[in-house]
Amino acid sequence: MERPWSVSELARDLPVSRPAVSQHLKVLKDAGLVLDTRAGKQRVYRIDPAGLAAFRAELDRIWDKTLTAYKSAVEQPPEETK
């Protein structure tokens, strides 16, 4: 998203209703990923860089933990079957 967009602009090219887009944006706002401002009768949404950075950091942490566990599992010698 290069600039702030209204719900109508976002919904225009999507296969869902404007109220559905609004509901999704509310979830993203509650998660701290987007910010909104009032512009006349419309709400305009934009990405929250701080929220997106925090989300990215959490994904990186989870990914690093997963890769470390995978590396550990792969490096273990196979168990002998009896």
C-alpha positions in Angstrom: 0.0 0.0 0.0 1.9 3.1 -1.2 -0.6 5.6 0.1 -3.6 5.6 2.4 -6.8 4.1 1.0 -10.4 4.3 1.9 -12.5 1.2 2.5 -14.3 1.9 -0.8 -11.1 2.1 -2.7 -9.8 -1.2 -1.1 -13.1 -3.0 -1.7 -13.5 -1.9 -5.3 -11.3 -4.7 -6.8 -12.0 -7.4 -4.3 -14.6 -10.2 -4.5 -16.0 -9.3 -1.1 -18.4 -6.6 0.2 -17.4 -3.3 1.6 -18.6 -4.3 5.1 -16.4 -7.4 4.9 -13.4 -5.3 4.0 -14.2 -3.0 7.0 -14.4 -6.0 9.3 -11.0 -7.3 8.0 -9.5 -3.8 8.5 -10.8 -3.7 12.1 -9.0 -6.9 12.8 -5.8 -5.6 11.2 -6.2 -2.3 13.2 -6.8 -4.3 16.5 -3.6 -6.3 15.7 -1.7 -3.0 15.3 -0.9 -3.6 11.6 -2.9 -0.6 10.1 -3.8 2.9 11.3 -7.0 4.8 10.3 -8.0 8.4 10.1 -11.2 10.1 9.3 -11.4 12.0 6.1 -14.8 13.5 5.8 -17.3 10.7 5.9 -14.7 8.0 5.1 -12.1 6.2 7.1 -8.7 6.1 5.4 -6.3 3.2 6.2 -2.6 2.9 6.0 0.0 0.4 7.1 1.4 1.0 10.5 5.2 0.6 10.0 5.8 0.0 13.7 3.2 -2.7 13.9 4.4 -4.3 10.7 8.0 -4.3 12.1 6.9 -5.9 15.3 5.0 -8.6 13.3 8.0 -9.2 11.2 10.2 -9.5 14.3 7.8 -12.1 15.7 7.8 -14.1 12.5 11.6 -14.0 12.4 11.7 -15.2 16.0 9.3 -18.1 15.3 11.2 -19.0 12.0 14.6 -19.0 13.8 13.2 -21.2 16.5 11.7 -23.6 13.9 14.9 -23.8 11.9 17.0 -24.4 15.0 14.7 -27.3 16.0 14.9 -28.7 12.5 18.7 -28.4 12.4 18.9 -30.2 15.7 16.6 -33.0 14.5 18.5 -33.5 11.3 21.8 -33.6 12.9 20.9 -36.3 15.4 22.1 -39.7 14.5 19.3 -42.1 13.5 18.1 -44.3 16.3 18.9 -48.0 16.0 15.9 -50.3 15.6 15.8 -53.5 17.5 
